[in-house]
Amino acid sequence: MSARLKTLLDKRANAWSQAQDIRTRAEADGYNLTTEEEETWQRALDDVEKLSKQIEVEERHARLNAIAPAAESVAPTQRDDVDPEAGEYRQAFNAMLRRGVGRLSADQQSVLERGFGEIDTRALSSVTDAAGGYTVPDEFSNRLVETMKAYGGLLGIVDVLTTASGTDLLWPTNDDTADEGAILDENTQISEQDVAFGQGKLKAYTYTSKLIRVPLQLLQDSAIDIEAFLARRIGERIGRAVAGHIATGAGTTQPVGVANATVGFGVGVTGATGNTTTVTYDSLVDLEHSVDPAYRGSAQYAMNDLTLAAIRKLKDSQNRPLWVPSVAGGVPSTINGRPYTIDNKLPAPAANAKSILFGDFKTGYIARRVSGAQVLRLSERYADFLQVGFFGFARWDGVIQDAAAVKAYKHSAT
């Protein structure tokens, strides 16, 4: 944990403790807060909220830098000694990004072509060596995926399956929860009850970052980590698109969204009339209990940040806030004692919107990522601007694999 993060956590813990002390003393003595106490209490809560945002930014920064610094702290020759082929491919790929295929040595071109053929055997009729299209090395791909997780909180809590190819992935499904055994009388034949099987399917939709134009001068500047730059930009763009579909995708020509109005997880609780943009404490309790106890051991909430803002104003029957901030690194803030994940692609509070989900997301939802993301380099197209074009591809899908594991809170229509 960084010194800055620890300082922020300590400050938030102190501010939260101060706010709680004021409320606790007032409730214990049975009096209303004075004007001065009310102002102090409000300032403490404001500090908690401001520090919480700073902590989220700091934690995100730490996550995104977890891979790049580790790679940079080891000399290239050391990495090559651990995995010579991967090191050669990474170095050739970096050279291709900076200078293009035409200026690579014969050995570098051979490494790229050999690695491309070994890593990705899918039909790529539109991707040619002359265009500069090659499968990205692991370090580049890891940065891309990490960035996508940061922009789509759901990808950090669902089950993510990585496959080598993008062919349709089929698996058998079965829901036998409604079937029960029975008492057998003596000398009575056993009755039959068949097991019904279904089938799940994961496809592989191709996402593109769209075109990114980079000045030639930037590529030639050895002080710039062009791999990290492109991985972040490509990851952010693809991540926003994937996150949107994992949250609300229609499931026909895109992944199934967890909160889609028709194909997403089922509604556990519908808000009472008047709760078009709000939620009550009782509704959250009912939502938790709409999920079978078999799933609640690992259950958590998922929601938009605007939904979290509404929940943070709720109190239980003892007038205690449902939202409790973390006071130490690695310990999550909670709602009603449960951890939560923020994904701003989930619906904001609105009439008929599924703005809150609760359950075991790893059991309930599976996302599929095809390994071997690709980057294409366009060397000549923007030569008159002294620019080089890049764009990346990644293949994803997502489906509900156990509908009983997660339930949604749906706001009232009016």
C-alpha positions, 0 to 999 in steps of 0.5 A, a space after each residue: 500500500 502506498 503512503 498516500 493511500 494509507 494517509 487517505 484511509 487514516 483521514 477517512 477513518 478519523 472523519 467517519 469516527 468523528 461523525 459517528 461520535 457526534 450522532 452516538 452522543 446525541 442519540 444516547 442522551 436523547 437530544 437534537 444536535 445543536 447548530 454547531 454540532 450539526 455543522 461539524 457533523 455535516 463537515 465530517 460527512 463531506 470529508 468522508 465523501 471527498 476522501 472516498 473519491 480520492 481513495 477510489 482514484 488512488 486504488 485505481 491508479 495502483 491497479 493500473 500500475 500493478 503490471 507496468 512497473 513490475 515489467 519495467 523493474 526487470 531488465 529486458 535481458 533478465 526477462 528474456 532469460 526467463 522466457 527467451 521466445 516471449 522476450 524476443 517476440 515482445 522486443 520485435 513487437 515493440 520495434 514494429 510499433 515504433 518503426 514498422 515492419 519494413 524497417 525490422 531486421 530479418 530476424 525480427 520479422 521472422 520472430 513476429 511471423 513465427 509468433 503470430 502463426 503459433 499464437 493465433 491460428 484463426 482465419 485472418 484474411 484481412 490482416 497481412 504482414 504488410 499492414 503490420 497486424 500481429 498478435 500482442 504479447 502478454 504484457 501488452 494484453 495484460 495492460 489492456 485487460 486491466 484497463 478494461 476491468 477498471 472501466 467495467 467493474 462487473 468484469 472484476 466480479 463475474 467469472 471470466 473464461 479465456 479461450 484460445 480460439 473464438 469458435 462457439 463454446 457450448 456446454 450443457 445446463 441443468 436446473 434440478 432445484 424444483 425436483 425432490 426425492 420422496 418416501 418410498 412405501 414398502 413393496 412399491 415401484 420407484 417412480 421416474 423423474 427425468 433430468 432436463 438438460 439445456 444448452 448454454 452458448 458463448 460466442 465471440 463478438 469482435 470489438 475494435 478500438 477504432 483508429 488511433 493516430 500517433 505522431 511519428 515523432 512520438 513513436 521515435 522518442 525512445 523515452 515514450 513507452 509506446 506499448 503502454 500508451 497504446 494498451 491504455 488507449 485501446 483498453 479504455 475504448 474497448 473496455 467502455 464498449 464491453 462494459 456497456 454490453 456486459 451491463 445492459 447488452 441485448 444478447 442477440 448481436 452482443 453479450 447478454 447484459 446483467 441488467 437488461 430489461 428483458 434478458 438480464 437477471 430477474 427482478 427480486 424486488 420492485 420498488 413501491 409507488 413513488 420510488 422511481 429514483 429512490 430505494 428504501 432500507 426495507 427494499 434492500 433487505 427484501 432484495 437480499 432475501 430474494 436470493 437463495 441462501 445457497 448463493 448469499 455466502 459470496 453475494 455482493 451488490 453492484 450498481 451505478 455510482 449515482 445509485 450508491 449516492 442514494 443508498 448512502 443516505 439510507 439508515 436502518 431502523 436504529 438510524 445507523 447508515 447502511 453504508 460503512 466506509 473501509 478503514 484499512 486497505 484491502 477492506 471494502 466499504 459495505 452496504 448493510 454489511 455487504 461489499 459492493 462494486 461500482 460500474 457506471 454502465 449499469 442503469 442509473 436510478 430511473 422509472 422501471 430501471 434495474 439499478 441495483 443487483 445483488 448476488 453471487 456474480 461469479 456463479 451467475 454470470 460468465 464472460 468469455 475473452 478470446 486470447 490473442 488480441 491484435 494490433 494493426 499498424 498503418 504506416 503509409 495511410 497518414 504519411 503526409 501528416 507524419 502520423 501512423 495509424 493503429 487500431 486494436 481488436 479484442 473478442 468478448 461475449 457474456 451470458 447468464 449461467 445461473 439465473 438464480 444466483 443474482 436478483 435485481 431491484 427494479 424501480 417503480 414505474 410511477 
